[in-house]
């Protein structure tokens, strides 16, 4: 299966983000009023790929927008992808570079890469954004260096 088919995910539709966003706002409002929100939170989590908590709902402001918060929770679990080939990892690196304006997708692809190379969280962003490495092969080589430093007991 080509990498695009294996890893491609769609951005959530604006109508879905609006609907779930209203539910998030309602849950947060209930929590601040010390009213019962458990049923609403369960309803929200039933619609998300990655469940959230009341603590996350009440603290995401400032770190991201409501749509980014929800998009991150609508993306499938990145940890399901293991034992990737170099070709797949190079494709993922290029997707990180090409989608820097869409944070949830960058986090998803970056987590897959970091999991498969034993790199620390945020390493992909560090290499692509802060160290400004443009070539996917160079990024992959740097990520694999992290694998060599892992001590296996």
C-alpha positions in Angstrom: 0.0 0.0 0.0 1.5 3.4 -1.0 2.3 5.7 2.0 -0.4 8.3 0.9 -3.1 5.7 1.2 -1.8 4.3 4.5 -1.3 7.5 6.4 -3.5 10.1 4.6 -6.2 11.6 6.8 -8.8 14.2 6.0 -9.2 17.5 7.8 -12.4 17.6 9.8 -15.3 19.3 8.1 -16.2 22.8 9.5 -19.7 21.7 10.4 -18.4 18.9 12.5 -15.9 21.2 14.2 -18.7 23.7 14.9 -21.0 21.0 16.3 -18.4 19.5 18.6 -17.1 22.9 19.5 -20.5 23.9 20.9 -20.5 20.7 22.9 -17.0 21.5 24.3 -18.1 25.0 25.2 -21.2 23.6 27.0 -19.1 21.1 28.9 -16.6 23.8 30.0 -19.5 26.1 31.0 -21.1 23.3 33.1 -17.7 22.6 34.8 -17.2 26.2 35.7 -20.7 26.4 37.2 -19.9 23.1 39.1 -22.8 21.4 37.3 -22.9 17.9 36.1 -21.1 17.5 32.8 -20.3 13.7 32.7 -23.0 12.8 30.2 -22.0 15.5 27.8 -18.3 14.6 28.1 -19.1 10.9 27.4 -21.2 12.0 24.4 -18.2 14.1 23.1 -15.7 11.3 23.7 -17.9 8.8 21.8 -17.5 11.0 18.7 -13.7 11.6 19.1 -10.9 9.2 18.0 -8.8 10.2 21.0 -10.9 10.8 24.2 -10.4 14.0 26.1 -10.8 15.0 29.8 -12.4 17.9 31.6 -8.9 19.1 32.5 -7.9 19.3 28.8 -11.1 21.1 27.9 -10.7 23.7 30.5 -7.0 24.3 29.8 -6.4 24.2 26.0 -7.1 28.0 25.5 -3.8 29.8 24.8 -2.1 26.7 23.5 -4.4 26.3 20.5 -7.7 27.2 19.0 -10.9 25.2 19.7 -10.8 23.8 16.2 -7.2 22.7 16.6 -8.0 21.1 19.9 -10.8 19.1 18.4 -8.9 18.3 15.2 -6.2 16.7 17.3 -8.8 14.6 19.1 -10.4 13.6 15.8 -7.2 12.3 14.2 -6.6 8.5 14.5 -4.2 7.1 17.0 -0.7 7.6 15.6 0.8 4.8 17.7 -0.9 2.2 15.5 1.8 2.6 12.8 4.9 0.6 13.7 7.9 -0.8 11.8 7.8 1.7 9.0 10.1 1.5 5.9 12.4 4.4 5.1 10.2 5.2 2.1 7.2 5.6 4.4 9.2 7.7 6.8 10.5 9.9 4.0 6.9 10.5 2.8 5.8 11.4 6.3 8.7 13.8 6.7 7.7 15.6 3.5 4.1 15.8 4.8 5.3 17.5 7.9 7.3 20.0 5.9 4.3 20.6 3.5 1.7 21.0 6.2 3.3 23.2 8.8 0.3 25.5 8.9 -2.0 22.6 10.1 -0.7 21.7 13.6 -2.9 18.6 14.2 -1.6 16.9 11.1 2.0 17.8 11.9 1.6 16.4 15.4 0.1 13.2 13.9 2.8 12.6 11.4 5.5 13.7 13.8 4.4 11.3 16.4 4.4 8.4 13.9 8.0 9.3 13.0 9.2 9.8 16.5 7.7 6.4 17.6 9.4 4.6 14.8 12.8 6.1 15.4 12.8 6.3 19.2 13.2 10.0 19.0 11.9 12.4 21.7 8.6 14.1 21.4 9.0 17.3 19.3 12.2 16.2 17.6 10.6 16.3 14.1 9.4 19.8 14.6 12.8 20.8 16.0 14.6 19.5 12.9 12.1 20.8 10.2 11.2 24.1 11.8 13.9 25.3 14.1 16.9 23.7 12.5 15.4 24.4 9.1 16.5 21.1 7.5 14.7 20.9 4.2 15.8 17.5 2.8 13.7 14.6 4.1 16.8 12.3 3.9 18.7 14.6 6.3 15.8 14.7 8.7 15.5 10.9 8.7 19.2 10.5 9.3 19.0 12.8 12.3 15.9 11.0 13.6 17.7 7.6 13.3 20.6 9.0 15.4 18.2 9.0 18.3 17.7 5.3 17.9 21.4 4.7 18.2 21.4 6.4 21.6 18.7 4.2 23.2 20.1 1.8 25.7 18.4 -1.6 25.4 18.5 -3.6 28.7 
